[in-house]
Amino acid sequence: MDFTLKTYKTLIKTLQKQGFSFCPFGDFISKPMDKVIVLRHDVDASPTNSLEFARIQAEIEIRSTYYFRMVPGSWDESIIRQISDLGHEIGYHYEDVGIADKNNRNNRGLLYKEDEYERYLVSIAIEKFEDNLARLRKLVPIKTICMHGSPMSRWDSRVLWKYYDYHDFGITGEPYFDIDFNRMFYLTDTGRRWDGELFNIRDRALGFSRQLSRPHNNMPNDLSQMHDTRYMVQFPECHSTFDIIRAAEEGRLPDKIMMTFHPQRWTDKPVPWMKELVWQNVKNVVKYLMIRRRMR
């Protein structure tokens, strides 16, 4: 059965047998490797599931990255410390522009034109970003960040970097800017499947590199431009985790891969597994309709 911890362990062991190394995103940025899986975990909810993942990885001596949001469903100081103590990287899963918009709905469209409202939101969001980063750094070292998709918000929090440079905040990397996904295979379990593009609003690979000293200098005004990847090499199609396992066993996987997991989706317990399956199917329908509406 897919999306269980048993299946996850089989996947990791299969990739190890094929000669892949594993590393956190921050390590890859500082020292890129060949034949590598960059393991990323977005802790959107159920942080206890993330701790289970972290312990499984520590037992087989691999390290990865865990991105925590600043919301009650993700933020758990004890678990953040425990995962860090196991040797994993902790990062900030930021969504500050979307939250700023949610908290300032009364000003939306009343006092500002669209570009003025964007600057207004960014001015609020950057202060909150800095505060939240400081809160996390009181617990553990933080050197990388990653945008949370916030599918219900019309705002993409990456708009911050049109006006600011995250390096100025002591950040060494952001996956959507600092990896060239023309050359690295990107797999994400968004939508509770590995080919969920139809239900994926923002968690998409970018078709260009952002390894710049000032990322905002080349940020497109329309962030939807960042969602359309044109791969330079052919990557295998994978729907289920078992498709990835078969591709690995048959030697069809490229040498550089980033894999993004949402640990709340993975469990061996039947009732939570079924609840997540049903709820994700509902969300997929809603997100599909949202995407179609935005494309009109």
GUFI-870078 format. One record per residue (C-alpha): residue in three letters; z, y, x. Coordinates in steps of 0.25 Angstrom, whole numbers, plus 5000, padded with zeros to 4 digits. Example, Ala and Ser with C-alpha at 12.3 -4.5 7.8 and 13.67 -1.06 7.14 Angstrom:
! residues 2
ALA503149825049/SER502949965055/
END
This chain:
! residues 296
MET500050005000/ASP499650145005/PHE500650255008/THR501750175011/LEU502550175024/LYS502150035027/THR500650075027/TYR501050195035/LYS501650105046/THR500350015046/LEU499550145047/ILE500350195059/LYS500350055066/THR498850035064/LEU498550175070/GLN499450135082/LYS498750005084/GLN497450085085/GLY497950165097/PHE498350295090/SER499450385095/PHE500250465085/CYS500750605087/PRO501350725080/PHE500350845077/GLY501150935087/ASP500950835098/PHE499450825096/ILE499250975096/SER499950985110/LYS499250855115/PRO498050795108/MET497950645109/ASP496850545107/LYS496950425097/VAL498050495090/ILE498650515076/VAL499350645073/LEU500350605062/ARG500750715052/HIS501650705041/ASP501750815030/VAL503150805024/ASP502750865010/ALA503850795003/SER504850675005/PRO505350695019/THR506050565019/ASN504650495019/SER504350575032/LEU505550525039/GLU505150385036/PHE503750415042/ALA504450475054/ARG505350355056/ILE504250265055/GLN503450335066/ALA504650355075/GLU504850195074/ILE503450175080/GLU503550295090/ILE502550395084/ARG502750535081/SER502150625070/THR502250765063/TYR503050795050/TYR502750925043/PHE503850975034/ARG503751075023/MET504751175019/VAL505051125005/PRO506151035000/GLY505250914998/SER504950915013/TRP506050995020/ASP507150905025/GLU507850945038/SER508450815041/ILE507150735040/ILE506450845048/ARG507450825059/GLN507450675058/ILE505850665059/SER505950765071/ASP507050675078/LEU506050555076/GLY505150635085/HIS504150685075/GLU503550825074/ILE504050915063/GLY503151025058/TYR503051135047/HIS502251095034/TYR502051245030/GLU501551295017/ASP502051435018/VAL500951505012/GLY500851424999/ILE502351434997/ALA502251594999/ASP501151594988/LYS502051514979/ASN503251604981/ASN502351734979/ARG501551694967/ASN501951824960/ASN501151904971/ARG499951814971/GLY498751894966/LEU499652014961/LEU499852094974/TYR498852044984/LYS497352004985/GLU497051864990/ASP497051895005/GLU498251995004/TYR499051884996/GLU498751785007/ARG499251875018/TYR500451905009/LEU500751755008/VAL500551735023/SER501551845026/ILE502551765018/ALA502151625022/ILE502251655037/GLU503651705037/LYS504051575029/PHE503251485039/GLU504051545050/ASP505351525043/ASN505051385039/LEU504551355053/ALA505851405059/ARG506651315049/LEU505951195053/ARG506151235068/LYS507651235066/LEU507551085063/VAL506451035073/PRO505351085082/ILE504051135075/LYS502751155082/THR501751115071/ILE501451155057/CYS500551105046/MET500151165033/HIS500651095020/GLY499451095010/SER500251144998/PRO499151104988/MET499751174976/SER499551314984/ARG498351384985/TRP498751434998/ASP498551365011/SER499651395021/ARG498751385033/VAL498351525029/LEU499551565037/TRP498751545050/LYS497651645046/TYR498751755049/TYR499651685059/ASP499651585070/TYR500551465069/HIS500651455084/ASP501451585084/PHE502551515077/GLY502651405088/ILE501751305080/THR500751225089/GLY499951165078/GLU499451155063/PRO498651025060/TYR497651095051/PHE497351195063/ASP497551125076/ILE496850995074/ASP495350985073/PHE495150885062/ASN493650875065/ARG494150785076/MET495450725071/PHE495450635059/TYR496450695048/LEU497050595038/THR498050645028/ASP498750565016/THR498650695007/GLY498350634993/ARG499050504997/ARG497750465003/TRP496950485016/ASP495750545010/GLY496350635000/GLU495350755002/LEU495150764987/PHE496650794985/ASN496950874998/ILE497051024997/ARG497451065011/ASP497850945020/ARG496450935026/ALA495950925040/LEU495251055046/GLY493851045051/PHE494151135063/SER495051155074/ARG496151265074/GLN496651255089/LEU496751405090/SER497751495095/ARG497651585082/PRO497251485071/HIS497251595061/ASN496051665068/ASN495051555063/MET495751525050/PRO494751525038/ASN495051615027/ASP494751505017/LEU495751395021/SER494851295013/GLN493951305025/MET494951225032/HIS494851105023/ASP493451055026/THR493450965038/ARG492050915044/TYR492450805053/MET491650795066/VAL491950645067/GLN491950535056/PHE493350485051/PRO493550365043/GLU493850385028/CYS495350345024/HIS495850335010/SER497150245012/THR498050225024/PHE497450085025/ASP496050155027/ILE496650225039/ILE497250095044/ARG495950015043/ALA495250135050/ALA496250125061/GLU496049975063/GLU494549985063/GLY494550095073/ARG493950205064/LEU495050305066/PRO494750425075/ASP495650445087/LYS496350575082/ILE496950575068/MET497950665060/MET498650595049/THR499450665039/PHE500550595031/HIS501350645019/PRO502550555020/GLN502950565005/ARG501750485002/TRP502150365010/THR503250265005/ASP503550115004/LYS504350144991/PRO503550104979/VAL504050214969/PRO503950334978/TRP502550274983/MET502050264969/LYS502650404965/GLU501850464977/LEU500650394973/VAL500650444959/TRP501050594963/GLN500050604974/ASN498950554964/VAL499350664955/LYS499350764966/ASN497950724970/VAL497350754957/VAL497950894957/LYS497550924971/TYR496150874968/LEU496050964956/MET496551084964/ILE495551054975/ARG494451054965/ARG494851184959/ARG494951254972/MET493551204975/ARG492951274963/
END
